[in-house]
């Protein structure tokens, strides 16, 4: 998935397994960049998931992970905007 995101969406992420076997099934993202770059990357990932990854069924764990990602992205945007 990490390679496909780079090749097809232009977003660089690392496979979780780059950090050990417990990272299987995860992607690592870095947010040490400008908010605009993060927003563009999020949009590219969203578009990639909608158009390129054809998942027919979602397991409960997948739904939880997607919801958690949305919560984290929302939290990061709120932090960037400030009080």
C-alpha positions, 0 to 999 in steps of 0.5 A: 500500500505504501508503494501504491500511495507513492506511485499513484497518489504522490504521497510518501508514507512508510509501511508499518513493518519498517518499524518492526513486525508489530507494524504489519497492516499499518502505515506511518505518516509524518506531519512535520510539514506545513498544514497546506501540505498535510491537507493536500496529502489527506485529500490525495489519500482520500481520493486514492482510497475511493478510486483505487482501492476496491474494498468490497467488504469492511471488517469491524476493525477496518471501520474502526481504523477509518473512524480513528483516522478521521478523528486524528485528522480532525484533531490535527486540523483543530490544533493547527487552527489554534484557539 
